[in-house]
Amino acid sequence: MESPLLERISINPNICFGKPCIRGTRIWVSLVLDFLASEMTIEEILEDYPQLKKEDILACMAYGAAMSRENYVDVSFTAA
């Protein structure tokens, strides 16, 4: 099931080297996901990037989730 939030993401080969961005901006989805992974809150991101809306951040998370269903990232495995 595809999220309607994904409509907030655009990919244009002429903008930001074709990296997925929040529509109407040059803010990479990966940048927002990196911020979230480094424990920034949605509120902190919105404070630093006032042109964004909460739905834009959620769209980045939805994009990351969709990509993880289609691809995988090779991470090292450590037995517990």
ChimeraX commands (.cxc) that place a marker at each C-alpha (Angstrom):
marker #1 position 0.00,0.00,0.00 radius 0.5
marker #1 position 1.49,3.29,-1.07 radius 0.5
marker #1 position 1.19,6.25,1.26 radius 0.5
marker #1 position -0.41,9.45,-0.07 radius 0.5
marker #1 position 2.40,11.21,1.80 radius 0.5
marker #1 position 4.74,10.08,-0.98 radius 0.5
marker #1 position 3.17,12.73,-3.22 radius 0.5
marker #1 position 5.19,15.23,-1.13 radius 0.5
marker #1 position 8.44,13.72,-2.46 radius 0.5
marker #1 position 9.82,14.50,-5.91 radius 0.5
marker #1 position 12.69,13.17,-7.97 radius 0.5
marker #1 position 13.96,15.30,-10.82 radius 0.5
marker #1 position 17.24,14.47,-12.55 radius 0.5
marker #1 position 17.86,18.23,-12.98 radius 0.5
marker #1 position 17.48,19.03,-9.28 radius 0.5
marker #1 position 19.93,17.89,-6.59 radius 0.5
marker #1 position 21.48,15.29,-8.90 radius 0.5
marker #1 position 18.18,13.38,-9.02 radius 0.5
marker #1 position 18.12,12.69,-5.29 radius 0.5
marker #1 position 14.65,12.40,-3.73 radius 0.5
marker #1 position 13.68,15.78,-2.27 radius 0.5
marker #1 position 10.73,17.25,-0.47 radius 0.5
marker #1 position 8.57,18.64,-3.28 radius 0.5
marker #1 position 9.20,22.31,-3.98 radius 0.5
marker #1 position 12.49,22.34,-2.06 radius 0.5
marker #1 position 16.06,21.18,-2.46 radius 0.5
marker #1 position 15.97,19.41,0.88 radius 0.5
marker #1 position 17.00,15.79,0.45 radius 0.5
marker #1 position 14.89,13.05,1.97 radius 0.5
marker #1 position 18.13,11.42,3.16 radius 0.5
marker #1 position 19.07,14.60,5.06 radius 0.5
marker #1 position 15.81,14.55,6.98 radius 0.5
marker #1 position 16.20,10.84,7.70 radius 0.5
marker #1 position 19.75,11.47,8.93 radius 0.5
marker #1 position 18.43,14.17,11.26 radius 0.5
marker #1 position 15.82,11.78,12.64 radius 0.5
marker #1 position 18.42,9.03,13.04 radius 0.5
marker #1 position 20.61,11.43,15.02 radius 0.5
marker #1 position 17.69,11.88,17.43 radius 0.5
marker #1 position 16.51,15.28,16.25 radius 0.5
marker #1 position 12.80,15.66,16.88 radius 0.5
marker #1 position 10.31,16.64,14.22 radius 0.5
marker #1 position 9.86,19.92,16.07 radius 0.5
marker #1 position 13.61,20.64,15.96 radius 0.5
marker #1 position 13.74,19.95,12.22 radius 0.5
marker #1 position 10.77,22.22,11.62 radius 0.5
marker #1 position 12.44,24.94,13.68 radius 0.5
marker #1 position 15.61,24.69,11.56 radius 0.5
marker #1 position 13.65,24.44,8.29 radius 0.5
marker #1 position 10.53,26.59,8.74 radius 0.5
marker #1 position 9.50,26.10,5.11 radius 0.5
marker #1 position 8.69,22.46,5.92 radius 0.5
marker #1 position 5.53,21.03,7.40 radius 0.5
marker #1 position 5.14,18.04,9.70 radius 0.5
marker #1 position 3.69,16.11,6.75 radius 0.5
marker #1 position 6.96,16.64,4.85 radius 0.5
marker #1 position 8.89,14.91,7.63 radius 0.5
marker #1 position 6.34,12.10,7.73 radius 0.5
marker #1 position 6.66,11.82,3.93 radius 0.5
marker #1 position 10.41,11.32,4.30 radius 0.5
marker #1 position 9.79,8.53,6.80 radius 0.5
marker #1 position 7.20,6.97,4.47 radius 0.5
marker #1 position 9.70,7.15,1.61 radius 0.5
marker #1 position 12.37,5.47,3.73 radius 0.5
marker #1 position 9.92,2.75,4.72 radius 0.5
marker #1 position 8.90,2.17,1.10 radius 0.5
marker #1 position 12.54,1.95,0.02 radius 0.5
marker #1 position 13.34,-0.55,2.76 radius 0.5
marker #1 position 10.60,-2.81,1.42 radius 0.5
marker #1 position 12.15,-2.70,-2.04 radius 0.5
marker #1 position 15.85,-2.77,-1.17 radius 0.5
marker #1 position 18.07,-3.65,1.70 radius 0.5
marker #1 position 21.12,-2.13,3.26 radius 0.5
marker #1 position 23.99,-4.47,4.01 radius 0.5
marker #1 position 24.73,-4.07,7.70 radius 0.5
marker #1 position 27.14,-6.11,9.76 radius 0.5
marker #1 position 25.60,-8.85,11.85 radius 0.5
marker #1 position 26.78,-9.36,15.40 radius 0.5
marker #1 position 25.59,-12.38,17.33 radius 0.5
marker #1 position 24.24,-11.51,20.76 radius 0.5
marker link #1:1,2 radius 0.2
marker link #1:2,3 radius 0.2
marker link #1:3,4 radius 0.2
marker link #1:4,5 radius 0.2
marker link #1:5,6 radius 0.2
marker link #1:6,7 radius 0.2
marker link #1:7,8 radius 0.2
marker link #1:8,9 radius 0.2
marker link #1:9,10 radius 0.2
marker link #1:10,11 radius 0.2
marker link #1:11,12 radius 0.2
marker link #1:12,13 radius 0.2
marker link #1:13,14 radius 0.2
marker link #1:14,15 radius 0.2
marker link #1:15,16 radius 0.2
marker link #1:16,17 radius 0.2
marker link #1:17,18 radius 0.2
marker link #1:18,19 radius 0.2
marker link #1:19,20 radius 0.2
marker link #1:20,21 radius 0.2
marker link #1:21,22 radius 0.2
marker link #1:22,23 radius 0.2
marker link #1:23,24 radius 0.2
marker link #1:24,25 radius 0.2
marker link #1:25,26 radius 0.2
marker link #1:26,27 radius 0.2
marker link #1:27,28 radius 0.2
marker link #1:28,29 radius 0.2
marker link #1:29,30 radius 0.2
marker link #1:30,31 radius 0.2
marker link #1:31,32 radius 0.2
marker link #1:32,33 radius 0.2
marker link #1:33,34 radius 0.2
marker link #1:34,35 radius 0.2
marker link #1:35,36 radius 0.2
marker link #1:36,37 radius 0.2
marker link #1:37,38 radius 0.2
marker link #1:38,39 radius 0.2
marker link #1:39,40 radius 0.2
marker link #1:40,41 radius 0.2
marker link #1:41,42 radius 0.2
marker link #1:42,43 radius 0.2
marker link #1:43,44 radius 0.2
marker link #1:44,45 radius 0.2
marker link #1:45,46 radius 0.2
marker link #1:46,47 radius 0.2
marker link #1:47,48 radius 0.2
marker link #1:48,49 radius 0.2
marker link #1:49,50 radius 0.2
marker link #1:50,51 radius 0.2
marker link #1:51,52 radius 0.2
marker link #1:52,53 radius 0.2
marker link #1:53,54 radius 0.2
marker link #1:54,55 radius 0.2
marker link #1:55,56 radius 0.2
marker link #1:56,57 radius 0.2
marker link #1:57,58 radius 0.2
marker link #1:58,59 radius 0.2
marker link #1:59,60 radius 0.2
marker link #1:60,61 radius 0.2
marker link #1:61,62 radius 0.2
marker link #1:62,63 radius 0.2
marker link #1:63,64 radius 0.2
marker link #1:64,65 radius 0.2
marker link #1:65,66 radius 0.2
marker link #1:66,67 radius 0.2
marker link #1:67,68 radius 0.2
marker link #1:68,69 radius 0.2
marker link #1:69,70 radius 0.2
marker link #1:70,71 radius 0.2
marker link #1:71,72 radius 0.2
marker link #1:72,73 radius 0.2
marker link #1:73,74 radius 0.2
marker link #1:74,75 radius 0.2
marker link #1:75,76 radius 0.2
marker link #1:76,77 radius 0.2
marker link #1:77,78 radius 0.2
marker link #1:78,79 radius 0.2
marker link #1:79,80 radius 0.2
view
